[in-house]
């Protein structure tokens, strides 16, 4: 697991997740960034910060970029994919709501567990993300359920910023997000490809 140069994330990219938080799917992809300092690896601890009373998991399909792309077409963006990786976009939900923007809520150290890279399949639409907390399945979705497809997301991002080798794009979380508590064991899996497991402890 190498630390990305930047982590570009997509919000509200599954209809049911947008609904569960009382939001609509945006007309264009909703982007935000997580700092590279938030990255942790397999079996590292997610540390719950004192500033938040409601930290939640968000299992996501991550895309690792292998080639520099800017203003790319969807086919060029697809060709730039270097791997698929499990990502947990850990979020302080109360701070997300109170701040009105998401940097603090998404940016704490340990808030971006990332699994090992795996080769991307030919059919990106078939990618399945599953999240389990203490062995119980909480989230499951297929990439075909996304509002915006993976190639479209990558191409869209490159109309704003250059994506460079090693960058990570987190493509959004499905419905079923929930609170994490000290002592929890949380796992995000891209079925058959990548997984990331984290323990949870108080800060």
N, CA, C and O of each residue as an XYZ file, in Angstrom:
812
protein
N       0.853     -1.198      0.000
C       0.000      0.000      0.000
C       0.886      1.244      0.000
O       1.561      1.532      0.988
N       0.878      1.976     -1.109
C       1.637      3.224     -1.183
C       0.677      4.402     -1.046
O      -0.475      4.338     -1.477
N       1.166      5.460     -0.447
C       0.314      6.624     -0.197
C       0.094      7.388     -1.499
O       1.061      7.721     -2.184
N      -1.166      7.674     -1.855
C      -1.447      8.416     -3.101
C      -0.967      9.856     -3.006
O      -0.870     10.422     -1.917
N      -0.667     10.444     -4.175
C      -0.372     11.867     -4.210
C      -1.582     12.698     -3.839
O      -1.464     13.694     -3.125
N      -2.753     12.287     -4.327
C      -4.013     12.919     -3.916
C      -5.117     11.871     -3.944
O      -5.035     10.866     -4.651
N      -6.139     12.133     -3.162
C      -7.289     11.245     -3.060
C      -8.519     12.064     -3.429
O      -8.943     12.942     -2.678
N      -9.084     11.765     -4.596
C     -10.267     12.470     -5.092
C     -11.481     11.577     -4.825
O     -11.512     10.418     -5.241
N     -12.463     12.119     -4.137
C     -13.636     11.337     -3.728
C     -14.899     11.882     -4.367
O     -14.995     13.062     -4.705
N     -15.867     10.985     -4.522
C     -17.146     11.329     -5.146
C     -18.256     11.137     -4.121
O     -18.379     10.069     -3.522
N     -19.054     12.165     -3.924
C     -20.160     12.100     -2.973
C     -21.476     11.789     -3.664
O     -21.708     12.176     -4.809
N     -22.338     11.074     -2.933
C     -23.725     10.849     -3.375
C     -23.811     10.230     -4.766
O     -24.582     10.687     -5.610
N     -23.018      9.191     -4.999
C     -22.997      8.564     -6.320
C     -23.880      7.322     -6.396
O     -23.927      6.656     -7.430
N     -24.578      7.011     -5.306
C     -25.580      5.933     -5.312
C     -26.897      6.525     -4.814
O     -26.931      7.186     -3.776
N     -27.969      6.290     -5.547
C     -29.264      6.893     -5.234
C     -29.708      6.568     -3.818
O     -30.149      7.456     -3.088
N     -29.597      5.295     -3.416
C     -30.116      4.900     -2.108
C     -29.324      5.530     -0.963
O     -29.892      5.841      0.084
N     -28.016      5.720     -1.155
C     -27.235      6.389     -0.112
C     -27.618      7.860     -0.026
O     -27.751      8.401      1.072
N     -27.796      8.510     -1.167
C     -28.238      9.908     -1.137
C     -29.562     10.018     -0.384
O     -29.749     10.922      0.430
N     -30.478      9.090     -0.664
C     -31.790      9.101     -0.001
C     -31.676      8.930      1.507
O     -32.357      9.617      2.268
N     -30.804      8.003      1.943
C     -30.741      7.714      3.379
C     -30.217      8.906      4.168
O     -30.484      9.015      5.365
N     -29.476      9.802      3.520
C     -29.001     11.012      4.182
C     -29.874     12.226      3.868
O     -29.551     13.350      4.254
N     -30.991     11.988      3.158
C     -31.926     13.063      2.855
C     -31.461     13.976      1.740
O     -31.846     15.144      1.698
N     -30.637     13.460      0.833
C     -30.094     14.258     -0.267
C     -30.545     13.696     -1.612
O     -30.992     12.554     -1.706
N     -30.417     14.526     -2.653
C     -30.643     14.072     -4.013
C     -29.302     13.775     -4.674
O     -28.276     14.335     -4.289
N     -29.317     12.887     -5.675
C     -28.111     12.677     -6.481
C     -27.846     13.965     -7.263
O     -28.751     14.479     -7.920
N     -26.629     14.492     -7.204
C     -26.342     15.748     -7.910
C     -26.398     15.582     -9.428
O     -26.263     14.478     -9.956
N     -26.600     16.711    -10.114
C     -26.669     16.673    -11.578
C     -25.306     16.397    -12.212
O     -25.225     15.825    -13.300
N     -24.250     16.800    -11.537
C     -22.882     16.486    -11.940
C     -22.190     15.838    -10.747
O     -22.627     16.021     -9.611
N     -21.122     15.087    -10.982
C     -20.426     14.468     -9.852
C     -20.023     15.501     -8.802
O     -19.537     16.586     -9.120
N     -20.239     15.132     -7.549
C     -19.886     15.979     -6.407
C     -18.532     15.511     -5.882
O     -18.405     14.388     -5.393
N     -17.525     16.371     -5.983
C     -16.156     15.976     -5.668
C     -15.665     16.614     -4.370
O     -16.042     17.736     -4.034
N     -14.822     15.885     -3.652
C     -14.101     16.431     -2.522
C     -12.772     15.684     -2.421
O     -12.560     14.685     -3.109
N     -11.883     16.171     -1.563
C     -10.555     15.578     -1.410
C     -10.351     15.091      0.018
O     -10.854     15.688      0.970
N      -9.603     13.996      0.153
C      -9.096     13.569      1.449
C      -7.581     13.735      1.425
O      -6.962     13.511      0.385
N      -6.971     14.119      2.538
C      -5.514     14.303      2.529
C      -4.780     12.960      2.544
O      -5.271     12.003      3.143
N      -3.627     12.872      1.903
C      -2.838     11.641      1.956
C      -2.493     11.207      3.382
O      -2.289     10.019      3.635
N      -2.427     12.160      4.311
C      -2.116     11.828      5.709
C      -3.221     11.037      6.393
O      -3.026     10.552      7.508
N      -4.389     10.893      5.746
C      -5.486     10.104      6.329
C      -5.347      8.613      6.039
O      -6.107      7.808      6.578
N      -4.384      8.231      5.190
C      -4.270      6.841      4.728
C      -3.691      5.933      5.807
O      -2.712      6.282      6.467
N      -4.311      4.756      5.982
C      -3.753      3.673      6.785
C      -3.891      2.369      5.996
O      -4.621      2.298      5.007
N      -3.174      1.342      6.456
C      -3.167      0.065      5.758
C      -3.858     -1.033      6.543
O      -4.557     -0.773      7.522
N      -3.652     -2.261      6.101
C      -4.332     -3.426      6.653
C      -4.073     -3.576      8.155
O      -2.932     -3.538      8.615
N      -5.170     -3.747      8.901
C      -5.178     -3.984     10.351
C      -4.718     -2.799     11.181
O      -4.564     -2.923     12.396
N      -4.494     -1.647     10.546
C      -4.240     -0.434     11.320
C      -5.540      0.035     11.965
O      -6.625     -0.373     11.552
N      -5.428      0.885     12.970
C      -6.606      1.334     13.712
C      -7.167      2.640     13.154
O      -6.427      3.579     12.862
N      -8.472      2.674     13.014
C      -9.198      3.929     12.824
C      -9.337      4.559     14.205
O      -9.879      3.938     15.119
N      -8.852      5.784     14.361
C      -8.880      6.460     15.658
C     -10.025      7.463     15.666
O     -10.065      8.380     14.846
N     -10.952      7.282     16.597
C     -12.119      8.157     16.689
C     -11.717      9.463     17.375
O     -11.299      9.440     18.533
N     -11.834     10.600     16.685
C     -11.368     11.862     17.268
C     -12.336     12.384     18.332
O     -13.542     12.144     18.274
N     -11.782     13.092     19.286
C     -12.602     13.646     20.364
C     -13.617     14.667     19.849
O     -14.645     14.895     20.487
N     -13.333     15.278     18.702
C     -14.216     16.332     18.186
C     -15.550     15.789     17.666
O     -16.486     16.562     17.466
N     -15.652     14.489     17.444
C     -16.849     13.921     16.812
C     -17.501     12.890     17.713
O     -16.831     12.124     18.405
N     -18.825     12.890     17.687
C     -19.606     11.883     18.409
C     -20.260     10.880     17.458
O     -20.996     10.000     17.905
N     -20.001     11.001     16.152
C     -20.674     10.128     15.175
C     -19.749      9.878     13.981
O     -19.871     10.522     12.939
N     -18.835      8.943     14.152
C     -17.934      8.549     13.065
C     -18.513      7.322     12.379
O     -18.894      6.360     13.045
N     -18.583      7.349     11.043
C     -19.220      6.288     10.279
C     -18.281      5.721      9.217
O     -17.375      6.405      8.741
N     -18.514      4.457      8.855
C     -17.807      3.811      7.747
C     -18.516      4.144      6.439
O     -19.719      4.403      6.419
N     -17.753      4.132      5.347
C     -18.295      4.256      3.994
C     -17.432      3.391      3.077
O     -16.363      3.825      2.646
N     -17.878      2.189      2.780
C     -17.140      1.314      1.891
C     -17.233      1.770      0.448
O     -18.311      2.129     -0.026
N     -16.106      1.757     -0.252
C     -16.089      2.283     -1.617
C     -15.157      1.487     -2.529
O     -14.216      0.835     -2.077
N     -15.449      1.561     -3.815
C     -14.561      1.060     -4.854
C     -13.553      2.163     -5.174
O     -13.924      3.253     -5.609
N     -12.279      1.863     -4.952
C     -11.235      2.828     -5.270
C     -10.567      2.479     -6.587
O     -10.419      1.305     -6.926
N     -10.167      3.495     -7.321
C      -9.476      3.324     -8.598
C      -8.111      3.981     -8.502
O      -8.004      5.177     -8.231
N      -7.081      3.202     -8.723
C      -5.714      3.726     -8.717
C      -5.337      4.111    -10.153
O      -5.558      3.346    -11.091
N      -4.772      5.298    -10.303
C      -4.420      5.825    -11.622
C      -2.984      5.421    -11.974
O      -2.082      5.500    -11.140
N      -2.789      4.991    -13.219
C      -1.468      4.538    -13.667
C      -0.807      5.481    -14.664
O       0.412      5.458    -14.829
N      -1.613      6.314    -15.332
C      -1.053      7.208    -16.355
C      -1.565      8.622    -16.142
O      -2.699      8.820    -15.707
N      -0.734      9.595    -16.446
C      -1.133     10.999    -16.330
C      -2.225     11.304    -17.352
O      -2.053     11.050    -18.544
N      -3.341     11.848    -16.885
C      -4.432     12.195    -17.804
C      -5.005     13.567    -17.445
O      -5.155     13.912    -16.272
N      -5.316     14.325    -18.472
C      -5.958     15.633    -18.335
C      -6.870     15.832    -19.533
O      -6.472     15.595    -20.673
N      -8.100     16.272    -19.267
C      -9.117     16.415    -20.317
C      -9.232     15.138    -21.140
O      -9.209     15.166    -22.371
N      -9.354     14.034    -20.442
C      -9.388     12.725    -21.085
C     -10.807     12.368    -21.511
O     -11.778     12.791    -20.884
N     -10.917     11.595    -22.568
C     -12.185     10.967    -22.931
C     -12.426      9.797    -21.973
O     -11.531      9.405    -21.224
N     -13.644      9.244    -22.004
C     -13.928      8.100    -21.147
C     -13.044      6.908    -21.504
O     -12.601      6.177    -20.618
N     -12.787      6.707    -22.792
C     -11.934      5.580    -23.175
C     -10.491      5.815    -22.741
O      -9.818      4.878    -22.313
N     -10.007      7.047    -22.843
C      -8.662      7.358    -22.358
C      -8.573      7.190    -20.841
O      -7.574      6.696    -20.318
N      -9.626      7.605    -20.150
C      -9.655      7.452    -18.695
C      -9.651      5.978    -18.312
O      -8.949      5.573    -17.386
N     -10.433      5.184    -19.022
C     -10.480      3.744    -18.740
C      -9.092      3.114    -18.924
O      -8.691      2.244    -18.151
N      -8.374      3.560    -19.946
C      -7.042      3.008    -20.221
C      -6.000      3.436    -19.185
O      -4.929      2.836    -19.094
N      -6.313      4.467    -18.410
C      -5.370      4.974    -17.412
C      -5.517      4.286    -16.058
O      -4.751      4.574    -15.139
N      -6.490      3.378    -15.918
C      -6.706      2.696    -14.650
C      -5.577      1.689    -14.403
O      -5.300      0.822    -15.231
N      -4.943      1.832    -13.250
C      -3.862      0.926    -12.903
C      -4.285     -0.192    -11.977
O      -3.615     -1.223    -11.908
N      -5.388     -0.010    -11.260
C      -5.843     -1.045    -10.340
C      -7.106     -0.647     -9.622
O      -7.525      0.511     -9.637
N      -7.702     -1.644     -8.990
C      -8.897     -1.466     -8.178
C      -8.517     -1.766     -6.736
O      -7.754     -2.695     -6.471
N      -9.047     -0.980     -5.803
C      -8.632     -1.110     -4.412
C      -9.822     -0.825     -3.492
O     -10.638      0.052     -3.775
N      -9.911     -1.570     -2.395
C     -10.945     -1.320     -1.390
C     -10.585     -0.076     -0.583
O      -9.438      0.102     -0.175
N     -11.584      0.782     -0.358
C     -11.383      2.034      0.378
C     -12.499      2.189      1.412
O     -13.659      1.879      1.141
N     -12.133      2.669      2.590
C     -13.123      3.058      3.591
C     -13.022      4.567      3.770
O     -12.058      5.066      4.350
N     -14.020      5.292      3.271
C     -14.051      6.765      3.377
C     -14.671      7.125      4.730
O     -15.819      7.563      4.804
N     -13.893      6.934      5.794
C     -14.396      7.185      7.152
C     -14.788      8.654      7.286
O     -14.074      9.545      6.824
N     -15.931      8.890      7.923
C     -16.533     10.225      7.937
C     -17.086     10.564      9.321
O     -17.819      9.772      9.914
N     -16.735     11.728      9.823
C     -17.370     12.247     11.035
C     -18.675     12.922     10.606
O     -18.688     14.089     10.214
N     -19.770     12.164     10.690
C     -21.036     12.615     10.100
C     -21.556     13.887     10.754
O     -22.101     14.754     10.071
N     -21.396     14.011     12.068
C     -21.892     15.210     12.750
C     -21.129     16.449     12.297
O     -21.719     17.518     12.143
N     -19.828     16.316     12.083
C     -19.041     17.455     11.608
C     -19.344     17.776     10.150
O     -19.326     18.940      9.749
N     -19.621     16.744      9.360
C     -20.009     16.962      7.961
C     -21.262     17.822      7.899
O     -21.366     18.726      7.070
N     -22.208     17.535      8.781
C     -23.466     18.298      8.786
C     -23.268     19.700      9.339
O     -23.847     20.654      8.821
N     -22.460     19.838     10.382
C     -22.331     21.145     11.030
C     -21.430     22.106     10.264
O     -21.636     23.319     10.307
N     -20.418     21.562      9.554
C     -19.448     22.436      8.897
C     -19.946     23.020      7.577
O     -19.553     24.124      7.202
N     -20.811     22.287      6.871
C     -21.278     22.766      5.577
C     -20.308     22.470      4.444
O     -20.681     22.574      3.275
N     -19.095     22.110      4.757
C     -18.142     21.543      3.786
C     -17.415     20.425      4.517
O     -17.504     20.313      5.740
N     -16.692     19.597      3.763
C     -16.398     18.271      4.291
C     -14.951     18.019      4.669
O     -14.608     16.891      5.023
N     -14.088     19.026      4.607
C     -12.666     18.781      4.818
C     -12.375     18.205      6.197
O     -11.650     17.217      6.316
N     -12.933     18.813      7.239
C     -12.662     18.323      8.587
C     -13.270     16.933      8.796
O     -12.629     16.036      9.343
N     -14.511     16.776      8.351
C     -15.222     15.509      8.583
C     -14.553     14.318      7.925
O     -14.646     13.196      8.422
N     -13.879     14.557      6.807
C     -13.273     13.477      6.031
C     -11.761     13.381      6.206
O     -11.144     12.427      5.731
N     -11.156     14.362      6.884
C      -9.721     14.534      6.781
C      -8.868     14.096      7.943
O      -7.645     14.217      7.880
N      -9.477     13.583      9.019
C      -8.671     13.176     10.171
C      -7.663     12.093      9.792
O      -7.921     11.285      8.900
N      -6.536     12.078     10.459
C      -5.608     10.956     10.342
C      -6.356      9.658     10.620
O      -7.204      9.602     11.510
N      -6.043      8.629      9.864
C      -6.626      7.266      9.932
C      -7.977      7.156      9.255
O      -8.588      6.089      9.316
N      -8.478      8.208      8.610
C      -9.828      8.190      8.031
C      -9.868      7.680      6.592
O     -10.884      7.830      5.914
N      -8.762      7.074      6.113
C      -8.790      6.514      4.758
C      -8.044      5.179      4.702
O      -6.956      5.107      4.131
N      -8.615      4.118      5.287
C      -8.024      2.792      5.109
C      -8.087      2.353      3.648
O      -9.127      2.464      2.999
N      -6.959      1.853      3.140
C      -6.850      1.442      1.736
C      -6.256      0.036      1.675
O      -5.256     -0.248      2.335
N      -6.872     -0.841      0.881
C      -6.380     -2.202      0.686
C      -5.338     -2.279     -0.412
O      -4.887     -1.262     -0.941
N      -4.965     -3.504     -0.744
C      -3.973     -3.742     -1.790
C      -4.595     -3.583     -3.171
O      -5.776     -3.871     -3.369
N      -3.788     -3.121     -4.123
C      -4.247     -2.981     -5.504
C      -4.496     -4.347     -6.132
O      -3.784     -5.313     -5.857
N      -5.518     -4.408     -6.979
C      -5.781     -5.592     -7.796
C      -6.022     -5.135     -9.225
O      -6.419     -3.994     -9.460
N      -5.785     -6.016    -10.169
C      -6.002     -5.672    -11.576
C      -7.477     -5.415    -11.835
O      -8.336     -6.167    -11.375
N      -7.766     -4.359    -12.568
C      -9.149     -4.020    -12.882
C      -9.728     -5.012    -13.879
O      -9.062     -5.342    -14.860
N     -10.955     -5.502    -13.660
C     -11.569     -6.403    -14.630
C     -11.983     -5.647    -15.887
O     -12.084     -4.420    -15.878
N     -12.218     -6.377    -16.955
C     -12.690     -5.743    -18.189
C     -14.039     -5.067    -17.974
O     -14.298     -3.993    -18.516
N     -14.892     -5.704    -17.182
C     -16.241     -5.187    -16.938
C     -16.267     -4.458    -15.598
O     -16.497     -5.072    -14.556
N     -16.031     -3.153    -15.628
C     -16.031     -2.371    -14.390
C     -17.402     -2.328    -13.735
O     -17.506     -2.186    -12.517
N     -18.447     -2.450    -14.533
C     -19.813     -2.383    -13.997
C     -20.123     -3.537    -13.046
O     -21.045     -3.446    -12.235
N     -19.350     -4.622    -13.146
C     -19.608     -5.796    -12.313
C     -18.908     -5.729    -10.963
O     -19.130     -6.600    -10.122
N     -18.071     -4.725    -10.728
C     -17.381     -4.608     -9.447
C     -18.395     -4.507     -8.311
O     -19.360     -3.747     -8.391
N     -18.164     -5.284     -7.255
C     -19.084     -5.327     -6.119
C     -18.341     -4.920     -4.859
O     -17.266     -5.445     -4.569
N     -18.917     -3.981     -4.109
C     -18.321     -3.549     -2.841
C     -19.203     -4.031     -1.693
O     -20.427     -3.906     -1.740
N     -18.565     -4.584     -0.662
C     -19.256     -5.088      0.520
C     -18.546     -4.535      1.755
O     -17.317     -4.535      1.823
N     -19.321     -4.066      2.726
C     -18.769     -3.635      4.006
C     -19.348     -4.497      5.118
O     -20.554     -4.737      5.170
N     -18.469     -4.961      6.010
C     -18.896     -5.746      7.171
C     -18.366     -5.089      8.441
O     -17.229     -4.621      8.485
N     -19.205     -5.061      9.467
C     -18.790     -4.582     10.783
C     -18.983     -5.723     11.774
O     -20.094     -6.221     11.953
N     -17.905     -6.125     12.407
C     -17.928     -7.266     13.336
C     -18.539     -8.504     12.681
O     -19.279     -9.262     13.308
N     -18.206     -8.685     11.397
C     -18.634     -9.858     10.652
C     -20.023     -9.785     10.051
O     -20.422    -10.685      9.312
N     -20.771     -8.727     10.353
C     -22.130     -8.577      9.832
C     -22.131     -7.660      8.618
O     -21.606     -6.548      8.678
N     -22.719     -8.119      7.513
C     -22.748     -7.308      6.295
C     -23.648     -6.089      6.479
O     -24.798     -6.211      6.902
N     -23.111     -4.917      6.158
C     -23.855     -3.654      6.295
C     -24.103     -2.962      4.959
O     -25.097     -2.254      4.801
N     -23.207     -3.165      4.002
C     -23.346     -2.537      2.688
C     -23.021     -3.573      1.617
O     -22.141     -4.414      1.799
N     -23.741     -3.501      0.501
C     -23.417     -4.293     -0.685
C     -24.002     -3.572     -1.890
O     -25.180     -3.213     -1.895
N     -23.186     -3.364     -2.900
C     -23.666     -2.722     -4.120
C     -22.746     -3.083     -5.277
O     -21.588     -3.454     -5.087
N     -23.284     -2.965     -6.456
C     -22.555     -3.226     -7.697
C     -22.333     -1.892     -8.405
O     -23.179     -1.000     -8.342
N     -21.196     -1.763     -9.077
C     -20.849     -0.494     -9.729
C     -21.894     -0.064    -10.751
O     -22.030      1.128    -11.029
N     -22.631     -1.013    -11.313
C     -23.687     -0.657    -12.279
C     -24.789      0.177    -11.633
O     -25.584      0.792    -12.344
N     -24.856      0.213    -10.296
C     -25.860      1.009     -9.582
C     -25.427      2.459     -9.379
O     -26.199      3.267     -8.863
N     -24.208      2.795     -9.776
C     -23.733      4.173     -9.603
C     -24.510      5.136    -10.495
O     -24.930      4.775    -11.594
N     -24.694      6.345    -10.020
C     -25.304      7.391    -10.848
C     -24.384      7.756    -12.009
O     -24.841      7.972    -13.131
N     -23.092      7.823    -11.731
C     -22.089      8.162    -12.746
C     -21.084      7.016    -12.807
O     -20.537      6.614    -11.780
N     -20.840      6.490    -14.001
C     -19.965      5.333    -14.162
C     -18.519      5.696    -13.852
O     -18.155      6.872    -13.825
N     -17.706      4.680    -13.618
C     -16.301      4.921    -13.290
C     -15.565      5.658    -14.411
O     -14.895      6.647    -14.113
N     -15.646      5.241    -15.693
C     -14.958      6.011    -16.741
C     -15.454      7.449    -16.835
O     -14.670      8.369    -17.068
N     -16.767      7.639    -16.651
C     -17.300      9.002    -16.703
C     -16.732      9.845    -15.562
O     -16.347     10.996    -15.773
N     -16.677      9.276    -14.353
C     -16.129     10.008    -13.218
C     -14.689     10.426    -13.463
O     -14.318     11.574    -13.221
N     -13.880      9.490    -13.945
C     -12.475      9.797    -14.185
C     -12.326     10.893    -15.235
O     -11.544     11.828    -15.061
N     -13.078     10.772    -16.323
C     -13.014     11.785    -17.373
C     -13.456     13.149    -16.844
O     -12.846     14.171    -17.156
N     -14.522     13.156    -16.042
C     -15.031     14.410    -15.466
C     -13.977     15.062    -14.571
O     -13.741     16.267    -14.661
N     -13.352     14.273    -13.717
C     -12.331     14.823    -12.824
C     -11.219     15.476    -13.617
O     -10.690     16.511    -13.211
N     -10.852     14.873    -14.759
C      -9.752     15.431    -15.555
C     -10.123     16.709    -16.297
O      -9.253     17.345    -16.892
N     -11.390     17.097    -16.276
C     -11.741     18.431    -16.790
C     -11.417     19.512    -15.767
O     -11.467     20.703    -16.076
N     -11.081     19.092    -14.539
C     -10.809     20.028    -13.444
C      -9.341     19.987    -13.042
O      -8.700     21.023    -12.867
N      -8.817     18.767    -12.899
C      -7.443     18.603    -12.423
C      -6.791     17.427    -13.136
O      -7.468     16.499    -13.578
N      -5.485     17.478    -13.240
C      -4.730     16.364    -13.802
C      -4.712     15.215    -12.803
O      -4.452     15.416    -11.617
N      -4.989     14.022    -13.286
C      -4.790     12.816    -12.497
C      -3.430     12.238    -12.851
O      -3.090     12.098    -14.026
N      -2.665     11.909    -11.840
C      -1.291     11.477    -12.028
C      -1.092     10.062    -11.508
O      -1.882      9.596    -10.688
N      -0.051      9.366    -11.968
C       0.196      8.004    -11.504
C       0.240      7.932     -9.977
O       0.904      8.734     -9.321
N      -0.471      6.967     -9.435
C      -0.536      6.793     -7.988
C      -1.712      7.468     -7.335
O      -2.054      7.129     -6.202
N      -2.358      8.428     -8.014
C      -3.550      9.063     -7.445
C      -4.657      8.033     -7.245
O      -4.713      7.018     -7.940
N      -5.528      8.309     -6.289
C      -6.636      7.423     -5.967
C      -7.950      8.164     -6.144
O      -8.096      9.303     -5.700
N      -8.909      7.509     -6.798
C     -10.264      8.044     -6.915
C     -11.199      7.101     -6.172
O     -11.280      5.917     -6.500
N     -11.906      7.622     -5.170
C     -12.904      6.853     -4.423
C     -14.267      7.201     -4.997
O     -14.657      8.369     -5.019
N     -14.993      6.190     -5.461
C     -16.115      6.407     -6.381
C     -17.484      6.536     -5.717
O     -18.500      6.528     -6.411
N     -17.534      6.653     -4.397
C     -18.805      6.843     -3.712
C     -19.239      5.604     -2.953
O     -18.832      4.486     -3.271
N     -20.074      5.820     -1.946
C     -20.513      4.712     -1.088
C     -21.990      4.413     -1.292
O     -22.778      5.331     -1.521
N     -22.379      3.138     -1.212
C     -23.800      2.797     -1.319
C     -24.529      2.986      0.003
O     -23.937      3.412      0.994
N     -25.812      2.667      0.010
C     -26.627      2.759      1.226
C     -26.116      1.792      2.277
O     -25.463      0.797      1.964
N     -26.430      2.104      3.543
C     -26.089      1.216      4.644
C     -24.992      1.732      5.543
O     -24.485      0.984      6.378
N     -24.601      3.010      5.397
C     -23.569      3.563      6.261
C     -24.046      3.536      7.709
O     -25.245      3.539      7.983
N     -23.078      3.509      8.632
C     -23.451      3.464     10.040
C     -22.283      3.796     10.944
O     -21.144      3.946     10.501
N     -22.596      3.906     12.213
C     -21.656      4.379     13.216
C     -20.606      3.320     13.562
O     -20.882      2.120     13.555
N     -19.402      3.794     13.861
C     -18.329      2.950     14.376
C     -18.097      3.267     15.851
O     -18.181      4.421     16.272
N     -17.804      2.222     16.628
C     -17.560      2.362     18.054
C     -16.221      1.716     18.412
O     -15.751      0.835     17.693
N     -15.608      2.142     19.507
C     -14.355      1.513     19.926
C     -14.517     -0.002     20.065
O     -15.500     -0.490     20.622
N     -13.528     -0.729     19.545
C     -13.574     -2.183     19.586
C     -14.148     -2.827     18.345
O     -14.027     -4.040     18.170
N     -14.778     -2.036     17.467
C     -15.333     -2.600     16.231
C     -14.216     -3.076     15.306
O     -13.092     -2.575     15.336
N     -14.570     -4.061     14.485
C     -13.725     -4.535     13.393
C     -14.505     -4.270     12.111
O     -15.601     -4.803     11.943
N     -13.967     -3.462     11.208
C     -14.677     -3.088      9.987
C     -13.851     -3.505      8.779
O     -12.643     -3.273      8.724
N     -14.525     -4.129      7.807
C     -13.864     -4.610      6.603
C     -14.619     -4.131      5.375
O     -15.844     -4.229      5.309
N     -13.882     -3.614      4.407
C     -14.440     -3.287      3.091
C     -13.781     -4.228      2.088
O     -12.561     -4.388      2.073
N     -14.615     -4.848      1.250
C     -14.105     -5.785      0.246
C     -14.626     -5.419     -1.132
O     -15.819     -5.171     -1.306
N     -13.735     -5.387     -2.106
C     -14.133     -5.421     -3.506
C     -14.084     -6.906     -3.855
O     -13.006     -7.490     -3.962
N     -15.243     -7.503     -4.028
C     -15.366     -8.956     -4.004
C     -14.405     -9.613     -4.995
O     -14.412     -9.320     -6.191
N     -13.588    -10.502     -4.459
C     -12.640    -11.251     -5.270
C     -11.380    -10.514     -5.650
O     -10.521    -11.074     -6.333
N     -11.244     -9.251     -5.218
C     -10.114     -8.444     -5.689
C      -9.286     -7.813     -4.575
O      -8.071     -8.005     -4.535
N      -9.912     -7.071     -3.678
C      -9.165     -6.289     -2.693
C     -10.000     -6.174     -1.429
O     -11.229     -6.133     -1.486
N      -9.324     -6.122     -0.286
C     -10.053     -5.842      0.942
C      -9.173     -5.071      1.903
O      -7.946     -5.084      1.799
N      -9.823     -4.397      2.844
C      -9.118     -3.656      3.885
C      -9.871     -3.848      5.196
O     -11.076     -3.607      5.272
N      -9.148     -4.284      6.229
C      -9.746     -4.498      7.551
C      -9.095     -3.545      8.532
O      -7.879     -3.351      8.518
N      -9.923     -2.950      9.390
C      -9.432     -1.992     10.380
C     -10.071     -2.280     11.730
O     -11.234     -2.676     11.811
N      -9.299     -2.076     12.781
C      -9.861     -2.018     14.113
C     -10.263     -0.556     14.393
O      -9.862      0.356     13.669
N     -11.044     -0.357     15.433
C     -11.510      0.990     15.783
C     -11.185      1.234     17.249
O     -11.461      0.394     18.106
N     -10.594      2.396     17.530
C     -10.322      2.733     18.922
C     -10.561      4.224     19.158
O     -10.532      5.032     18.231
N     -10.795      4.557     20.409
C     -10.986      5.954     20.779
C      -9.654      6.682     20.728
O      -8.598      6.103     20.982
N      -9.729      7.978     20.392
C      -8.523      8.786     20.324
C      -8.081      9.274     21.704
O      -7.073      9.972     21.819
